[in-house]
């Protein structure tokens, strides 16, 4: 039974042909997060409000972590550790941002 966090419109999502690259990145991110939709792609599946807001908050948090790591390069930590954490945070932030962008574009085009 859907609730506020999982409720999506009854209609199919709008076509995202102009955003094919974004859908590809978001689909890859969903596969990496073990959250692939039943249809296999976000082209034919709505991004749920829970996924949208979780991805938004994760992207912002990971960007903050990456910036803090970049500013800590002169700290006592080993440089390779800081660079590795900043790089991993940046990649995860980009993946979360792609999911957020697809969900936002779906909602903008449907209204």
Beta strands, then each sheet from edge to edge (+ up, - down):
end
